[in-house]
């Protein structure tokens, strides 16, 4: 078996392992608040066949429209039938796509560099974790990386197809999330910086082929066209195109008014280098970060095979992206994928350089060290995705709903089976912070969502409320109603349940419904005022 066949087999095995990490157990984790919001938004598109872009929230429309593909393939047409797996398979596919894009760089890099870059991208805990999240970030990273890869290939041979693909990726990136402009600006800055650096390499033969202005025009048409197509809901909402350029004001306003998302400049680096909150392993991506730093250094000062200019571009791009995101006070952990993903390229470059410089006698030792590092990455990926997938000690969860959400959903299913009519449910939480419950209650049409206690709750079969609202709920149910019109409610759980860390709720059930479900006499002293 020749070395080329072995190389492809090894890459196939790595890709298969990365796929297992991304696709296995997609149902394990409760839906994050953001996932639930996007899932409900997708439900409107699925059932009504129409999507209206809202510049004030929800980001871009690509995630919603692309989710129609697995829904149609599985014959799913009602939101009640949509599962978490169906939603999360979309970012999972794009997570694999990010790895596959690396293969388009193989003719300008050594096979060893490509192999280790693929390994790091396949095993990175953060990249795997957010490839299993129904949010826009993995799609954004894919489209931005596609813009870089296809744009670079165009510069290599000036073939029109590559610049068109780069334009399409740029348009899709903008239609995915407003933070794409940070990537666009970073690409522009990095390209200028590298252009100003003296080039010590011999000019390539194709350098005499000038970039054709017409090709750039074609790319712009492709970018603007595909973006407008999505923002206009494929022509049914033309105002969505103009709304897409208004997105930055509400985005900046929202960022400034979200103190819970304000973090110090080193927040991302703390996650990448050392994070421990008293449970689980020490979370980090050091196996990628350390060689990536070495790869950036080698891009400027090392004698490494391949395209020096491209390596320098990626190195500058990582620094610019990391600096911009560190400077922005509004931070969420998934945003660091924007500079972590290109770090896998630099890490692969550094490991390949080490293999090229070390003598044959010590190469087995180096391989063992590299394999041990990758095994450690795999261990952290397993821990973050299959054990601590909703634990607050995991930095990637970021105020993630707990397994108590499943308990609430299961209890509601039991009560729905015991009822002879559709349940009337009232959910009360200040500032409408009751997510992700709207996703889990999507099959309960008579659910009311409230931010404060009102007299309307008196008609409910079930009340789910912030634990702090217990006194006003008791007042409305038992003091505002005359004797004979009061319904007795019992707590469904012996103690409160957590929606998220710090968000405690209790479920109160109409006593007659509770008796029907339990088929036992109501216990004395179990009313809401005595729980």
Protein Blocks (a to p, Z undefined) as FASTA:
>chain_A
ZZklmmmmmmmmmmmmmmmmmmgoklmpccdfklmmmmmmmmmmmmnopacddfkggiaa
klmmmmmmmmmmnopabfklpcfklmmmmmmmmmmmmmmmmmmmmmmccfklmmmmmmmm
mmomklmmmmmcccfklmmmmmmmmmmmmmmmmmmnopaklmmmmmmmmmmmmmmomklm
mmmmmmmmmmmmmmmpccfbdcdfklmpccdfklmmmmmmmmmmmmmmmmnonoiammlm
mmmmmmmmmmmmmmmmmmklgccfklmmmmmmoccehiajdddfklmmmmmmmmmmmmmm
pccedjfklmmmmmmmmmmmmmmmmmpmbacfklmmmmmmmmmmmmmmmmmmmmmmpcfk
lmmmmmmmmmmmmmmmmmmmmmmmmmmmmgfklmklnopacfklmmmmmmmmmmmmmpcb
dcddddddehhiabfklmmmmmmmkbccdfbdcfklmmpfbdcddfklmmmmmmmmmmmp
cehiaccdddfbfbdcdfbghiacdddddfklmmmmnopacdehiafklZZ
